[in-house]
């Protein structure tokens, strides 16, 4: 199920599926691209650490661990 409202990936706590709508420009943007994270991809939040940082997402069958500072650059719906 893809939800239909925009928010930051860093604010997500539920294990749901989302679409990446935007990635903010910063010094970490190229790192996200290198990990295979691009706009219009569908991702699934798999898990978060007990204190919230880091979080694990899945894109195209690949598990990726993100810090909240990285996840805060990603807008999803």
N, CA, C and O of each residue as an XYZ file, in Angstrom:
308
protein
N       0.845     -1.174      0.000
C       0.000      0.000      0.000
C       0.893      1.241      0.000
O       1.738      1.374      0.885
N       0.736      2.142     -0.949
C       1.477      3.392     -1.003
C       0.565      4.489     -0.482
O      -0.531      4.693     -1.003
N       1.015      5.193      0.544
C       0.211      6.260      1.130
C       0.315      7.514      0.283
O       1.258      7.661     -0.495
N      -0.658      8.433      0.427
C      -0.750      9.573     -0.480
C      -0.620     10.914      0.247
O      -1.540     11.730      0.185
N       0.487     11.157      0.925
C       0.784     12.441      1.546
C       2.290     12.554      1.711
O       2.977     11.544      1.861
N       2.809     13.779      1.684
C       4.257     13.987      1.709
C       4.752     14.171      3.146
O       4.140     14.877      3.948
N       5.870     13.521      3.444
C       6.519     13.683      4.738
C       7.971     13.234      4.618
O       8.366     12.661      3.602
N       8.757     13.490      5.643
C      10.172     13.102      5.658
C      10.300     11.636      6.070
O       9.591     11.167      6.960
N      11.199     10.930      5.421
C      11.433      9.530      5.750
C      11.881      9.376      7.204
O      11.553      8.379      7.848
N      12.614     10.337      7.719
C      13.116     10.259      9.096
C      11.997     10.245     10.135
O      12.226      9.819     11.267
N      10.791     10.700      9.781
C       9.683     10.747     10.741
C       8.847      9.472     10.755
O       7.896      9.367     11.529
N       9.189      8.504      9.911
C       8.405      7.276      9.783
C       8.821      6.257     10.843
O      10.009      6.018     11.056
N       7.836      5.667     11.496
C       8.100      4.612     12.474
C       7.410      3.304     12.094
O       7.754      2.245     12.619
N       6.440      3.374     11.188
C       5.700      2.176     10.819
C       6.380      1.427      9.683
O       7.126      2.009      8.896
N       6.115      0.156      9.612
C       6.686     -0.689      8.561
C       5.712     -0.692      7.390
O       4.885     -1.595      7.261
N       5.816      0.321      6.541
C       4.924      0.503      5.404
C       5.747      0.714      4.137
O       6.977      0.751      4.179
N       5.051      0.852      3.014
C       5.672      1.112      1.723
C       5.389      2.547      1.326
O       4.272      3.036      1.496
N       6.408      3.230      0.791
C       6.304      4.642      0.430
C       6.981      4.893     -0.912
O       7.797      4.090     -1.365
N       6.638      6.004     -1.538
C       7.273      6.432     -2.783
C       8.144      7.651     -2.484
O       7.703      8.583     -1.811
N       9.373      7.643     -2.981
C      10.272      8.791     -2.818
C       9.837      9.863     -3.811
O       9.803      9.618     -5.016
N       9.508     11.045     -3.310
C       9.082     12.130     -4.193
C      10.174     13.160     -4.426
O      10.186     13.830     -5.459
N      11.099     13.294     -3.467
C      12.121     14.332     -3.597
C      13.301     13.984     -2.692
O      13.126     13.414     -1.615
N      14.502     14.334     -3.145
C      15.711     14.241     -2.322
C      16.345     15.620     -2.295
O      16.723     16.161     -3.334
N      16.459     16.189     -1.090
C      17.030     17.533     -0.953
C      18.509     17.537     -1.322
O      19.215     16.545     -1.138
N      18.955     18.657     -1.838
C      20.375     18.827     -2.171
C      21.158     19.119     -0.895
O      20.787     19.998     -0.117
N      22.233     18.382     -0.688
C      23.141     18.610      0.432
C      24.439     17.875      0.143
O      24.611     17.300     -0.932
N      25.345     17.898      1.100
C      26.602     17.187      0.917
C      26.395     15.666      0.955
O      27.287     14.915      0.560
N      25.236     15.210      1.424
C      24.941     13.776      1.491
C      24.173     13.255      0.282
O      23.989     12.045      0.150
N      23.721     14.143     -0.603
C      22.888     13.735     -1.731
C      23.587     12.711     -2.616
O      22.980     11.712     -3.002
N      24.846     12.944     -2.939
C      25.573     11.999     -3.796
C      25.750     10.652     -3.112
O      25.769      9.617     -3.778
N      25.876     10.653     -1.804
C      25.972      9.390     -1.050
C      24.678      8.589     -1.210
O      24.719      7.372     -1.389
N      23.537      9.267     -1.145
C      22.252      8.581     -1.328
C      22.142      8.010     -2.739
O      21.704      6.875     -2.925
N      22.541      8.805     -3.729
C      22.520      8.325     -5.113
C      23.448      7.120     -5.291
O      23.103      6.165     -5.988
N      24.619      7.168     -4.663
C      25.560      6.052     -4.753
C      24.986      4.773     -4.139
O      25.326      3.669     -4.564
N      24.114      4.926     -3.135
C      23.474      3.766     -2.508
C      22.289      3.262     -3.333
O      21.697      2.235     -3.002
N      21.940      3.977     -4.405
C      20.838      3.549     -5.256
C      19.497      4.126     -4.874
O      18.457      3.566     -5.221
N      19.505      5.249     -4.158
C      18.264      5.886     -3.724
C      17.992      7.082     -4.629
O      18.774      8.032     -4.676
N      16.860      7.021     -5.354
C      16.494      8.058     -6.318
C      15.015      8.401     -6.190
O      14.241      7.586     -5.686
N      14.602      9.597     -6.637
C      13.174      9.933     -6.658
C      12.381      8.942     -7.507
O      12.914      8.333     -8.435
N      11.123      8.794     -7.181
C      10.142      7.924     -7.837
C      10.334      6.444     -7.562
O       9.644      5.621     -8.164
N      11.246      6.078     -6.676
C      11.390      4.678     -6.292
C      10.430      4.365     -5.151
O      10.060      5.242     -4.371
N      10.038      3.101     -5.069
C       9.217      2.626     -3.966
C      10.146      1.988     -2.939
O      10.997      1.168     -3.284
N       9.976      2.370     -1.676
C      10.786      1.795     -0.608
C       9.877      1.247      0.478
O       8.718      1.639      0.612
N      10.430      0.347      1.230
C       9.718     -0.207      2.377
C      10.574      0.008      3.614
O      11.762     -0.316      3.619
N       9.970      0.553      4.660
C      10.672      0.693      5.929
C      10.648     -0.670      6.601
O       9.577     -1.218      6.858
N      11.821     -1.220      6.887
C      11.939     -2.558      7.459
C      12.024     -2.501      8.975
O      11.326     -3.248      9.662
N      12.871     -1.622      9.506
C      13.080     -1.576     10.945
C      13.787     -0.290     11.334
O      14.405      0.371     10.500
N      13.689      0.055     12.601
C      14.444      1.170     13.184
C      15.136      0.660     14.435
O      14.638     -0.237     15.116
N      16.280      1.237     14.727
C      16.989      0.890     15.954
C      16.134      1.308     17.155
O      15.280      2.185     17.021
N      16.346      0.702     18.317
C      15.528      1.033     19.491
C      15.477      2.532     19.813
O      14.448      3.023     20.277
N      16.547      3.247     19.579
C      16.541      4.690     19.836
C      16.215      5.490     18.579
O      16.283      6.719     18.592
N      15.859      4.797     17.485
C      15.410      5.465     16.270
C      16.461      5.654     15.198
O      16.110      5.865     14.037
N      17.716      5.589     15.535
C      18.786      5.861     14.566
C      19.813      4.737     14.651
O      20.364      4.520     15.730
N      20.098      4.018     13.579
C      19.673      4.200     12.188
C      18.362      3.463     11.886
O      17.745      2.856     12.761
N      17.967      3.541     10.615
C      16.790      2.816     10.154
C      17.178      1.972      8.947
O      18.130      2.291      8.235
N      16.434      0.893      8.722
C      16.692      0.003      7.598
C      15.519      0.097      6.631
O      14.360     -0.044      7.021
N      15.846      0.341      5.346
C      14.830      0.377      4.306
C      15.180     -0.664      3.251
O      16.310     -1.146      3.184
N      14.201     -1.000      2.436
C      14.438     -1.920      1.338
C      13.984     -1.257      0.046
O      12.854     -0.781     -0.059
N      14.887     -1.233     -0.945
C      14.596     -0.705     -2.279
C      15.060     -1.743     -3.287
O      16.214     -2.172     -3.259
N      14.172     -2.144     -4.167
C      14.496     -3.134     -5.205
C      15.147     -4.391     -4.634
O      16.080     -4.933     -5.226
N      14.659     -4.852     -3.491
C      15.172     -6.064     -2.881
C      16.470     -5.909     -2.123
O      16.994     -6.884     -1.586
N      16.998     -4.696     -2.069
C      18.270     -4.436     -1.394
C      18.014     -3.725     -0.070
O      17.295     -2.727     -0.027
N      18.604     -4.238      1.013
C      18.489     -3.596      2.315
C      19.527     -2.495      2.443
O      20.701     -2.697      2.134
N      19.085     -1.319      2.904
C      19.967     -0.166      3.047
C      19.756      0.419      4.435
O      18.618      0.638      4.852
N      20.838      0.671      5.147
C      20.759      1.294      6.453
C      21.060      2.787      6.303
O      22.070      3.175      5.715
N      20.167      3.611      6.844
C      20.323      5.065      6.754
C      20.373      5.694      8.135
O      19.643      5.286      9.038
N      21.225      6.678      8.295
C      21.188      7.521      9.486
C      19.987      8.451      9.354
O      19.518      8.698      8.243
N      19.491      8.961     10.458
C      18.356      9.881     10.387
C      18.708     11.162      9.652
O      17.839     11.773      9.031
N      19.971     11.584      9.712
C      20.389     12.778      8.974
C      20.256     12.554      7.471
O      19.949     13.488      6.732
N      20.486     11.324      7.015
C      20.314     10.987      5.603
C      18.824     10.841      5.260
O      18.360     11.334      4.232
N      18.093     10.159      6.137
C      16.655      9.961      5.905
C      15.887     11.280      5.916
O      14.835     11.390      5.285
N      16.405     12.278      6.625
C      15.745     13.580      6.698
C      15.801     14.334      5.368
O      15.045     15.285      5.171
N      16.672     13.930      4.465
C      16.779     14.556      3.143
C      15.756     13.993      2.153
O      15.572     14.551      1.071
N      15.096     12.899      2.512
C      14.204     12.183      1.608
C      12.753     12.489      1.931
O      12.294     12.241      3.046
N      12.030     13.025      0.960
C      10.598     13.270      1.100
C       9.852     12.112      0.453
O      10.164     11.701     -0.665
N       8.867     11.597      1.169
C       8.114     10.445      0.691
C       6.622     10.731      0.710
O       6.162     11.687      1.336
N       5.879      9.889      0.015
C       4.415      9.938      0.126
C       3.872      8.535      0.163
O       2.659      8.345      0.254
